[in-house]
Amino acid sequence: MNITLGLGPLVSLIAGILILVMPRLLNYIVALYLIIIGIIGLFGMGGTHL
């Protein structure tokens, strides 16, 4: 049984958990998420699997 995990969904999951635990960090988490997703999109790493 193979399990592949994309980077985008993993970052989203971590960001969502952090927002639930520490709502004050919402602005920083959203900003970091957008930066990371932008970098992934620019460099074409969206297809890589961990």
C-alpha positions as CSV (number, residue, x, y, z in Angstrom):
1,M,0.0,0.0,0.0
2,N,1.5,3.3,-1.1
3,I,0.6,6.6,0.5
4,T,1.7,9.8,-1.3
5,L,1.5,13.1,0.3
6,G,1.6,16.4,-1.6
7,L,3.3,19.4,-0.1
8,G,0.3,21.8,-0.5
9,P,-2.2,19.8,1.5
10,L,0.3,19.1,4.2
11,V,1.0,22.9,4.6
12,S,-2.7,23.6,4.6
13,L,-3.3,21.0,7.4
14,I,-0.5,22.4,9.6
15,A,-1.8,26.0,9.0
16,G,-5.3,25.0,10.0
17,I,-4.2,23.3,13.2
18,L,-2.1,26.3,14.2
19,I,-5.0,28.6,13.5
20,L,-7.2,26.5,15.8
21,V,-4.7,26.3,18.5
22,M,-3.4,29.9,18.4
23,P,-6.0,32.2,16.7
24,R,-3.8,35.3,17.3
25,L,-1.4,34.0,14.7
26,L,-4.0,34.0,11.9
27,N,-2.4,36.8,9.9
28,Y,1.1,35.3,10.1
29,I,-0.1,31.8,9.3
30,V,-2.1,33.0,6.3
31,A,0.8,35.1,5.0
32,L,3.3,32.2,5.4
33,Y,0.9,29.8,3.7
34,L,0.4,32.2,0.7
35,I,4.2,32.7,0.4
36,I,4.9,28.9,0.6
37,I,2.2,28.1,-2.0
38,G,3.4,30.9,-4.2
39,I,7.0,29.6,-4.1
40,I,5.8,26.0,-4.8
41,G,3.8,27.3,-7.8
42,L,6.7,29.4,-9.2
43,F,9.2,26.6,-9.0
44,G,6.9,23.8,-10.2
45,M,7.3,21.7,-7.1
46,G,3.5,21.0,-6.9
47,G,3.9,17.6,-8.5
48,T,6.5,16.3,-6.1
49,H,5.4,13.8,-3.5
50,L,7.0,13.2,-0.1
